[in-house]
């Protein structure tokens, strides 16, 4: 068993095979300081609290904890109907040296089992018994893979639960509902379940698992689209509320996220700037975990009834006007009173990228799995807010407002930002030249960035020393994952739980909030954290 550094708050443990990884992951349930375990093809990612246990102490405990030698028995079978018309079907056939018809026939005939969950809520990694299926990922991931896409990567097959980025080879599509938060369990494919693929007929519409037979069946008309419309915010006519006049580029409800659901393929998500959220809640007297609004770019909001608000995070022009249009100034980080009809206008940020708008009592949005945060990759939580949406303000303030007028130093486009990293877990997959380039050259934040990740661009791509495919394994927020083009992607809060491209390094926890505020055009320089490097050695 090899234990690798995944970040300053996570270890990646290598096992001999999938069964051992699953057994060890189960044996480590409840260990002191362990927050979450994310199983992979031959690994277990173990996230820990450094205030409770050090990396060295945890590594020693993991080595000395025995696991059950028996493999888990298969669970019930799920049948999934598939239209085999994927964009990559012919390319997969070419890569495997067979016809497209044979790919389909053998995919249908194979016995598949869900090995582990990851990437996104409801995404199961299925392992089969036909050795034919060993397919390389795409050289460059697609920015959008449609929901229901049936795909291959390495020795696995999987079904994308919703539209998302992805680098797997697409061979077909299904209308099966892979994830429904109102179902128990929400995921159609859970670890240990056997899966049988069948050809879908023309009459196939939307499908879901039935309670009795564990077979994907037709959904009643209208049911399948209910979740796609997003949640309905409960608003009473006399309740304090915030109305969206102009949402900007992206306006979301965010809190500190929903950790602890990795077994369902659910990432923690939550705000990308925890410091800004905590500062906002402290300013208006909320608990630190209360929900607020997170805005990319300029935004205009209208307040209903009396209240208190604050703006933290990104720094830009701010102006408040009353119902008659009379303006008054408000200051960054300082709480301000709101009256019925007041409008808050925030201009495009001059520094940073995301505003956090807090209100006394917190945003009262529907919670899913214990959190009100919007997970843009997983599709959990409130949908992105649009013009005319009205969100209720809660009544959960716990203390008095607090004033602390010291704005953080956030970057503007063109600025140079230093970010601390820990090397690993897959730095040995790269050449010595690549490791030098990682820290020696500057990287530019590109416009191809969102809450899932930031695509970076450098003059010297990071060259691999190890060719071939990496079996999917858990990845942390802040991971620097390197696709075949050598240009790294820096994962943010809505990143997939697992990935198949090697991670060369990860940001330290102290740098994650700053990373969430990097606008396009910022130059980044990475520094190896000396304390983490010392413990790693």
C-alpha positions as CSV (number, residue, x, y, z in Angstrom):
1,X,0.0,0.0,0.0
2,X,1.4,3.4,-1.1
3,X,0.2,6.6,0.5
4,X,0.6,9.8,-1.5
5,X,0.1,13.5,-0.8
6,X,-3.0,14.8,-2.5
7,X,-3.1,18.2,-0.8
8,X,-2.3,19.6,2.6
9,X,-5.6,18.2,3.8
10,X,-5.9,14.9,1.8
11,X,-4.0,11.6,1.2
12,X,-4.3,9.3,-1.8
13,X,-3.9,5.6,-0.9
14,X,-3.1,3.2,-3.6
15,X,-4.4,-0.4,-3.4
16,X,-3.7,-3.5,-5.4
17,X,-7.0,-3.5,-7.2
18,X,-10.6,-2.3,-7.0
19,X,-11.8,-4.8,-4.4
20,X,-9.0,-3.9,-2.1
21,X,-9.7,-0.2,-2.5
22,X,-13.3,-0.8,-1.6
23,X,-12.5,-2.9,1.4
24,X,-9.9,-0.5,2.8
25,X,-12.2,2.5,2.2
26,X,-15.0,0.7,4.2
27,X,-12.5,-0.2,7.0
28,X,-11.5,3.5,7.5
29,X,-15.0,4.6,8.2
30,X,-15.1,6.6,11.4
31,X,-11.3,7.1,11.9
32,X,-10.5,10.2,14.0
33,X,-10.0,13.3,11.8
34,X,-11.2,11.7,8.6
35,X,-13.8,13.9,6.9
36,X,-14.6,11.9,3.8
37,X,-13.4,9.0,1.7
38,X,-13.6,9.0,-2.1
39,X,-13.0,5.5,-3.7
40,X,-11.4,5.2,-7.1
41,X,-10.4,2.4,-9.5
42,X,-7.4,1.4,-7.4
43,X,-7.2,4.2,-4.8
44,X,-9.0,5.8,-1.9
45,X,-8.8,9.6,-1.4
46,X,-8.9,10.4,2.3
47,X,-9.8,14.0,3.3
48,X,-8.9,14.9,6.9
49,X,-9.0,17.7,9.4
50,X,-5.5,18.9,10.2
51,X,-6.7,20.3,13.5
52,X,-7.5,16.7,14.6
53,X,-4.8,14.6,13.0
54,X,-1.6,15.3,11.0
55,X,-0.9,13.7,7.6
56,X,1.9,11.6,9.1
57,X,-0.4,10.3,12.0
58,X,-3.2,9.5,9.6
59,X,-0.9,7.7,7.2
60,X,0.3,5.5,10.1
61,X,-3.3,4.8,11.2
62,X,-4.3,3.9,7.7
63,X,-1.4,1.4,7.4
64,X,-2.3,-0.3,10.6
65,X,-6.0,-0.6,10.1
66,X,-7.0,-4.1,8.7
67,X,-9.8,-4.6,6.3
68,X,-12.2,-7.5,5.6
69,X,-10.6,-9.8,2.9
70,X,-14.0,-10.7,1.4
71,X,-15.3,-8.9,-1.7
72,X,-18.7,-7.3,-1.4
73,X,-21.6,-9.4,-2.8
74,X,-23.4,-7.9,-5.9
75,X,-26.6,-6.1,-5.3
76,X,-29.8,-6.0,-7.4
77,X,-29.8,-5.5,-11.2
78,X,-30.8,-2.4,-13.0
79,X,-31.7,-2.5,-16.7
80,X,-30.9,0.6,-18.8
81,X,-32.2,1.1,-22.4
82,X,-29.7,2.7,-24.8
83,X,-29.9,4.2,-28.3
84,X,-26.5,3.3,-29.7
85,X,-25.9,6.4,-31.9
86,X,-23.0,8.2,-30.0
87,X,-20.7,10.6,-31.7
88,X,-17.6,8.5,-30.9
89,X,-19.0,5.1,-31.7
90,X,-17.1,4.7,-35.0
91,X,-13.9,6.1,-33.4
92,X,-14.2,3.6,-30.5
93,X,-14.6,0.8,-33.0
94,X,-11.5,1.9,-34.8
95,X,-9.5,2.1,-31.5
96,X,-10.6,-1.4,-30.5
97,X,-10.1,-2.9,-34.0
98,X,-13.7,-4.1,-34.4
99,X,-16.8,-2.9,-36.2
100,X,-19.3,-0.5,-34.6
101,X,-21.9,-3.3,-34.6
102,X,-19.5,-5.5,-32.6
103,X,-18.9,-2.7,-30.1
104,X,-22.6,-2.5,-29.5
105,X,-23.2,-6.2,-29.4
106,X,-20.5,-6.8,-26.9
107,X,-21.5,-3.8,-24.8
108,X,-25.0,-5.3,-24.6
109,X,-23.7,-8.8,-23.8
110,X,-21.2,-7.8,-21.0
111,X,-22.0,-8.1,-17.4
112,X,-21.5,-4.7,-15.8
113,X,-21.3,-3.8,-12.1
114,X,-21.0,-0.3,-10.4
115,X,-17.6,-0.2,-8.9
116,X,-17.8,3.2,-7.3
117,X,-19.5,6.6,-7.8
118,X,-17.9,9.9,-8.7
119,X,-17.4,12.7,-11.1
120,X,-21.0,14.0,-10.6
121,X,-24.1,13.0,-8.6
122,X,-25.5,9.8,-10.0
123,X,-22.4,9.0,-12.1
124,X,-21.4,5.4,-11.6
125,X,-18.2,3.8,-12.8
126,X,-19.2,0.4,-14.3
127,X,-16.7,-2.4,-14.7
128,X,-17.5,-5.2,-17.1
129,X,-16.3,-8.8,-17.8
130,X,-15.4,-8.3,-21.5
131,X,-11.7,-7.5,-21.9
132,X,-12.4,-5.8,-25.2
133,X,-13.4,-2.6,-23.5
134,X,-10.2,-0.6,-22.8
135,X,-10.7,2.7,-24.5
136,X,-8.5,5.9,-24.1
137,X,-10.2,9.1,-23.1
138,X,-10.4,11.9,-25.6
139,X,-7.2,14.0,-26.0
140,X,-9.2,17.1,-25.2
141,X,-12.4,16.9,-23.0
142,X,-15.7,18.2,-24.4
143,X,-17.0,21.3,-22.7
144,X,-20.6,19.9,-22.9
145,X,-21.7,16.3,-22.8
146,X,-25.5,15.8,-22.9
147,X,-27.4,14.2,-20.1
148,X,-27.9,10.5,-20.6
149,X,-24.8,10.0,-22.8
150,X,-23.5,6.5,-22.5
151,X,-19.7,6.5,-22.6
152,X,-16.5,4.5,-22.3
153,X,-13.1,5.4,-20.8
154,X,-10.4,2.9,-19.9
155,X,-12.1,-0.3,-18.8
156,X,-15.2,1.5,-17.6
157,X,-18.6,2.5,-19.0
158,X,-20.8,5.2,-17.5
159,X,-23.9,7.4,-18.0
160,X,-23.7,11.1,-17.7
161,X,-26.5,12.2,-15.3
162,X,-26.8,15.7,-16.7
163,X,-25.1,18.0,-19.1
164,X,-21.5,18.6,-18.1
165,X,-17.9,18.6,-19.4
166,X,-16.3,15.3,-20.0
167,X,-13.5,13.4,-21.8
168,X,-15.2,10.0,-22.2
169,X,-15.9,8.4,-25.6
170,X,-19.7,8.6,-26.4
171,X,-21.3,5.5,-27.8
172,X,-25.0,6.1,-27.1
173,X,-27.7,7.7,-25.0
174,X,-30.4,6.8,-22.6
175,X,-33.4,8.6,-21.2
176,X,-33.0,6.9,-17.8
177,X,-33.1,9.3,-14.9
178,X,-29.7,8.7,-13.3
179,X,-30.2,11.1,-10.4
180,X,-33.3,12.3,-8.6
181,X,-32.9,13.9,-5.2
182,X,-36.5,13.0,-4.3
183,X,-35.8,9.3,-4.8
184,X,-34.3,6.9,-2.2
185,X,-31.5,6.5,-3.0
186,X,-31.2,9.5,-5.3
187,X,-28.7,7.7,-7.6
188,X,-30.0,5.0,-9.9
189,X,-26.5,3.4,-10.0
190,X,-25.0,2.8,-6.5
191,X,-21.8,0.9,-5.8
192,X,-22.3,-2.9,-6.0
193,X,-25.4,-2.7,-8.3
194,X,-25.4,-5.0,-11.4
195,X,-26.3,-3.3,-14.7
196,X,-27.7,-4.7,-17.9
197,X,-27.8,-2.6,-21.1
198,X,-30.6,-3.2,-23.6
199,X,-31.5,-1.6,-26.9
200,X,-34.0,1.2,-26.5
201,X,-37.1,1.1,-28.7
202,X,-38.5,4.1,-30.5
203,X,-41.2,4.6,-27.9
204,X,-38.6,5.2,-25.1
205,X,-39.2,8.5,-23.4
206,X,-38.0,9.3,-19.9
207,X,-37.1,6.4,-17.5
208,X,-36.5,5.9,-13.9
209,X,-36.0,3.0,-11.6
210,X,-39.2,1.4,-10.2
211,X,-39.5,0.7,-6.5
212,X,-40.1,-3.0,-6.9
213,X,-38.2,-4.5,-9.8
214,X,-35.1,-2.4,-10.0
215,X,-35.7,-2.0,-13.8
216,X,-35.6,1.4,-15.5
217,X,-39.2,2.2,-16.5
218,X,-41.1,5.0,-18.2
219,X,-41.8,8.1,-16.1
220,X,-45.3,9.6,-16.0
221,X,-45.7,12.6,-18.3
222,X,-44.3,15.7,-16.8
223,X,-42.4,14.1,-14.0
224,X,-39.0,13.9,-15.6
225,X,-38.9,17.6,-16.3
226,X,-39.8,18.7,-12.8
227,X,-36.3,18.9,-11.5
228,X,-34.9,20.6,-14.6
229,X,-37.1,23.7,-13.9
230,X,-35.2,24.3,-10.7
231,X,-36.7,24.8,-7.2
232,X,-39.5,27.2,-6.5
233,X,-38.5,29.8,-3.8
234,X,-41.2,30.1,-1.1
235,X,-42.1,33.8,-0.8
236,X,-44.9,35.2,1.3
237,X,-46.4,38.6,0.4
238,X,-45.2,40.0,3.8
239,X,-41.8,38.4,3.9
240,X,-38.6,40.3,3.4
241,X,-37.1,39.3,0.1
242,X,-34.5,40.2,-2.7
243,X,-35.6,40.6,-6.3
244,X,-33.2,40.1,-9.2
245,X,-33.4,43.1,-11.5
246,X,-30.3,42.2,-13.5
247,X,-28.4,38.9,-12.7
248,X,-25.1,39.6,-14.3
249,X,-23.1,36.8,-15.8
250,X,-24.0,34.3,-13.1
251,X,-26.0,34.8,-9.8
252,X,-26.2,31.8,-7.4
253,X,-27.3,31.0,-3.9
254,X,-24.3,29.7,-2.0
255,X,-23.4,28.6,1.5
256,X,-20.5,26.5,2.9
257,X,-21.6,23.4,0.9
258,X,-22.6,19.8,1.5
259,X,-19.6,17.7,2.5
260,X,-20.0,14.0,3.4
261,X,-21.9,12.7,0.4
262,X,-19.0,11.4,-1.7
263,X,-20.5,7.9,-1.7
264,X,-23.3,9.2,-3.8
265,X,-21.0,11.1,-6.2
266,X,-21.9,14.4,-4.6
267,X,-19.1,17.0,-4.1
268,X,-19.1,19.5,-1.3
269,X,-19.6,22.5,-3.7
270,X,-20.4,25.7,-1.7
271,X,-19.1,29.1,-2.2
272,X,-15.7,29.5,-3.9
273,X,-14.7,32.2,-1.5
274,X,-15.3,31.0,2.0
275,X,-13.6,34.1,3.5
276,X,-16.0,36.5,1.7
277,X,-19.0,34.4,2.8
278,X,-18.0,34.3,6.4
279,X,-17.1,38.0,6.4
280,X,-20.6,38.8,4.9
281,X,-22.4,36.7,7.5
282,X,-20.4,38.1,10.4
283,X,-21.1,41.7,9.1
284,X,-24.9,41.2,9.2
285,X,-25.0,39.0,12.3
286,X,-25.7,35.6,10.7
287,X,-24.1,32.2,11.5
288,X,-21.1,31.6,9.3
289,X,-22.9,28.9,7.3
290,X,-25.9,31.1,6.3
291,X,-26.7,31.3,2.6
292,X,-25.8,34.4,0.6
293,X,-25.8,35.4,-3.1
294,X,-22.6,34.9,-5.2
295,X,-22.4,37.0,-8.3
296,X,-20.0,37.0,-11.2
297,X,-19.9,40.4,-12.7
298,X,-22.3,43.4,-12.4
299,X,-25.6,42.8,-10.7
300,X,-28.7,44.8,-9.7
301,X,-30.9,43.7,-6.8
302,X,-34.1,45.2,-5.3
303,X,-34.9,44.8,-1.7
304,X,-38.4,44.2,-0.3
305,X,-39.2,45.2,3.3
306,X,-36.7,46.5,5.9
307,X,-33.4,44.7,6.4
308,X,-29.6,44.8,6.5
309,X,-27.2,43.9,3.7
310,X,-23.5,43.8,3.0
311,X,-21.2,43.2,0.0
312,X,-17.9,41.4,0.3
313,X,-15.6,39.5,-2.1
314,X,-14.9,41.3,-5.3
315,X,-14.4,45.1,-5.3
316,X,-16.2,47.4,-7.7
317,X,-18.5,50.4,-8.0
318,X,-21.4,50.2,-5.6
319,X,-24.5,52.4,-5.4
320,X,-27.8,52.2,-3.6
321,X,-31.0,54.1,-4.6
322,X,-34.3,54.3,-2.9
323,X,-37.8,53.7,-4.4
324,X,-37.8,57.3,-5.7
325,X,-34.5,56.9,-7.4
326,X,-32.5,58.9,-4.9
327,X,-29.0,57.6,-4.7
328,X,-26.9,57.0,-1.6
329,X,-23.4,55.5,-1.2
330,X,-22.6,52.1,0.4
331,X,-19.2,50.8,1.2
332,X,-17.6,47.5,0.6
333,X,-17.6,45.2,3.7
334,X,-19.7,47.6,5.8
335,X,-23.4,46.6,6.6
336,X,-26.1,48.9,5.3
337,X,-29.8,49.3,6.0
338,X,-32.2,48.3,3.3
339,X,-35.7,49.7,2.8
340,X,-38.7,48.6,0.7
341,X,-37.9,49.4,-2.9
342,X,-34.2,50.0,-2.5
343,X,-32.0,48.9,-5.4
344,X,-28.4,47.9,-5.1
345,X,-26.2,48.2,-8.2
346,X,-22.8,46.6,-8.4
347,X,-20.6,47.4,-11.3
348,X,-18.2,45.1,-13.0
349,X,-15.5,44.2,-10.5
350,X,-12.3,46.2,-10.7
351,X,-10.6,43.6,-8.5
352,X,-11.5,40.0,-7.9
353,X,-14.3,38.2,-9.8
354,X,-17.2,37.3,-7.5
355,X,-19.3,39.5,-5.2
356,X,-20.9,38.0,-2.2
357,X,-24.1,39.8,-1.1
358,X,-25.1,38.9,2.4
359,X,-28.5,39.8,4.1
360,X,-29.4,39.6,7.7
361,X,-31.3,36.4,8.3
362,X,-29.6,34.7,5.3
363,X,-31.1,33.7,1.9
364,X,-34.0,31.2,2.6
365,X,-33.8,28.8,-0.4
366,X,-34.8,25.1,-0.5
367,X,-32.1,22.9,0.9
368,X,-30.9,19.6,-0.7
369,X,-28.8,17.2,1.3
370,X,-28.5,19.7,4.0
371,X,-27.3,22.7,2.0
372,X,-28.7,25.6,0.0
373,X,-25.6,25.9,-2.2
374,X,-26.0,25.7,-6.0
375,X,-23.8,22.9,-7.5
376,X,-23.4,23.9,-11.1
377,X,-21.8,20.6,-12.2
378,X,-24.0,18.3,-10.1
379,X,-27.2,20.2,-10.6
380,X,-28.0,20.2,-6.9
381,X,-29.5,23.2,-5.0
382,X,-31.2,26.3,-6.4
383,X,-31.0,26.9,-10.1
384,X,-29.0,30.0,-11.2
385,X,-31.1,33.1,-10.6
386,X,-32.5,35.0,-13.5
387,X,-34.2,38.4,-14.0
388,X,-37.5,38.6,-12.0
389,X,-36.6,35.9,-9.5
390,X,-37.5,36.7,-5.9
391,X,-35.7,35.0,-3.0
392,X,-37.0,35.1,0.6
393,X,-34.8,36.5,3.4
394,X,-34.7,34.2,6.4
395,X,-34.9,35.1,10.1
396,X,-31.9,33.2,11.4
397,X,-29.7,36.1,12.5
398,X,-27.9,35.2,15.7
399,X,-26.0,38.3,16.7
400,X,-25.5,42.0,16.2
401,X,-24.0,43.4,13.0
402,X,-20.2,43.8,12.9
403,X,-18.1,46.4,11.1
404,X,-14.6,45.6,9.9
405,X,-13.6,48.0,7.0
406,X,-10.4,46.3,5.8
407,X,-10.9,45.1,2.2
408,X,-8.8,42.1,1.1
409,X,-6.2,42.6,-1.6
410,X,-7.8,40.9,-4.7
411,X,-6.2,40.9,-8.1
412,X,-7.2,42.7,-11.3
413,X,-6.6,41.3,-14.8
414,X,-2.9,41.5,-15.6
415,X,-1.8,41.3,-12.0
416,X,0.6,38.6,-10.8
417,X,-0.6,36.3,-8.0
418,X,1.5,33.8,-6.1
419,X,-0.3,30.6,-5.0
420,X,1.1,27.9,-2.7
421,X,0.9,24.3,-3.7
422,X,1.7,20.8,-2.5
423,X,3.2,18.5,-5.1
424,X,1.4,15.2,-5.8
425,X,-0.2,12.8,-5.9
426,X,0.9,12.2,-9.6
427,X,3.9,14.5,-9.9
428,X,6.0,11.4,-10.8
429,X,3.9,11.1,-14.0
430,X,5.7,14.2,-15.3
431,X,9.2,15.0,-16.5
432,X,11.7,17.0,-14.4
433,X,11.4,19.7,-17.0
434,X,7.6,19.8,-16.4
435,X,8.1,20.1,-12.6
436,X,10.5,23.0,-13.2
437,X,8.1,24.7,-15.6
438,X,5.2,24.3,-13.1
439,X,6.9,26.7,-10.7
440,X,9.3,28.6,-12.9
441,X,6.9,30.0,-15.5
442,X,3.8,32.2,-15.2
443,X,0.4,30.8,-16.1
444,X,-2.4,33.0,-17.4
445,X,-6.1,32.6,-16.3
446,X,-8.1,32.1,-19.5
447,X,-11.7,33.0,-20.2
448,X,-12.5,29.3,-20.2
449,X,-13.1,29.3,-16.5
450,X,-16.1,28.7,-14.2
451,X,-16.9,27.3,-10.8
452,X,-15.8,23.8,-12.0
453,X,-12.3,24.9,-12.8
454,X,-9.9,27.5,-14.3
455,X,-8.1,26.6,-17.5
456,X,-4.6,28.0,-17.4
457,X,-2.3,28.7,-20.2
458,X,1.5,28.6,-20.1
459,X,4.2,28.9,-22.8
460,X,5.7,25.5,-21.9
461,X,3.1,22.7,-21.6
462,X,3.7,20.2,-18.8
463,X,5.2,17.1,-20.4
464,X,4.3,13.6,-19.3
465,X,6.9,11.1,-18.3
466,X,4.3,8.3,-18.0
467,X,2.2,7.5,-21.0
468,X,-1.2,5.8,-21.0
469,X,-4.4,6.2,-19.0
470,X,-4.7,6.8,-15.3
471,X,-7.5,4.8,-13.6
472,X,-10.1,7.2,-12.3
473,X,-9.3,8.4,-8.8
474,X,-10.5,11.0,-6.3
475,X,-9.4,14.6,-6.7
476,X,-9.6,17.6,-4.3
477,X,-10.7,21.2,-4.6
478,X,-7.6,23.1,-5.8
479,X,-6.1,20.1,-7.7
480,X,-4.1,21.0,-10.8
481,X,-5.2,18.3,-13.2
482,X,-3.2,18.0,-16.5
483,X,-5.0,16.8,-19.7
484,X,-2.9,15.5,-22.6
485,X,-2.4,19.0,-24.0
486,X,-0.2,19.8,-21.0
487,X,-2.2,23.0,-20.0
488,X,-3.4,22.5,-16.4
489,X,-6.9,23.0,-15.1
490,X,-7.3,24.3,-11.5
491,X,-10.3,22.7,-9.9
492,X,-12.7,24.9,-7.9
493,X,-15.7,24.2,-5.7
494,X,-17.9,22.4,-8.3
495,X,-15.2,20.1,-9.6
496,X,-15.9,16.4,-10.3
497,X,-15.2,14.1,-7.4
498,X,-13.0,11.8,-9.5
499,X,-10.9,12.2,-12.6
500,X,-8.7,10.3,-15.0
501,X,-6.1,12.9,-15.9
502,X,-3.1,13.0,-13.6
503,X,-2.9,15.7,-10.9
504,X,0.5,17.2,-10.6
505,X,-0.1,19.3,-7.5
506,X,-2.9,21.0,-5.5
507,X,-3.3,24.4,-3.9
508,X,-3.0,24.7,-0.2
509,X,-6.3,25.2,1.6
510,X,-5.2,28.8,2.5
511,X,-5.1,29.7,-1.2
512,X,-8.4,28.3,-2.3
513,X,-10.5,31.4,-1.6
514,X,-8.1,33.6,-3.6
515,X,-8.2,31.2,-6.5
516,X,-12.0,31.6,-6.6
517,X,-11.5,35.4,-7.2
518,X,-9.1,35.2,-10.2
519,X,-10.5,37.0,-13.2
520,X,-9.3,36.2,-16.8
521,X,-6.0,37.7,-17.6
522,X,-4.5,37.3,-14.1
523,X,-1.0,35.8,-14.2
524,X,-0.3,33.0,-11.7
525,X,3.0,31.7,-10.2
526,X,3.0,28.6,-8.2
527,X,5.2,28.1,-5.1
528,X,5.8,24.7,-3.4
529,X,4.7,25.0,0.2
530,X,7.8,24.4,2.3
531,X,5.9,23.0,5.4
532,X,4.0,20.6,3.3
533,X,7.1,19.6,1.4
534,X,8.9,18.9,4.6
535,X,6.1,16.6,5.9
536,X,6.0,14.9,2.5
537,X,9.7,14.1,2.6
